[in-house]
Amino acid sequence: MMVRWKVQQYLSTHGKSAYALWKASGLSKTTVYAITSGKLIRTDFETLAKVINGLEKLTGKRVEPNDVLEVVRDAQADQ
């Protein structure tokens, strides 16, 4: 089992870009692009909070952790 980001899908659904999230979140450009490309595999709650806060600023909607993270069971992890 693993947990992975689904921020890129969230951004696409809401017509927003990684660049916009970078500007709204206060995270480094490197971190935002690592998250949206699926390359960031370890993070902390502060980063998660900044992602959520940035997305809320961009969309004007409440964002929950399950909106940006997903649990992948072993059978799905290889996909």
Steps between C-alpha positions, in 0.01 A plus 500: 500500500613854432364852511549728203415853396211575268557875491547511121158344449349751742665790319386373159142452619491860621681651202806602700872446446798392707636852449187649659530259794863597544405868520205438736659244733828654613678173421812492285453455127704176522267356765181588312628351176621186682153461654312554174728265306471226761870508586465617861453184704568634849344806652391650828179650634626854446539435127159335482346799680666743257374303201146497641514870587631587154227299329234664717634844401493403131158339492311672778388155611570296809768236433541186710802267516313233303464752217878507451616160627396147415570161654617246246464138599768251394313382190471861374853613592647363177262700276 
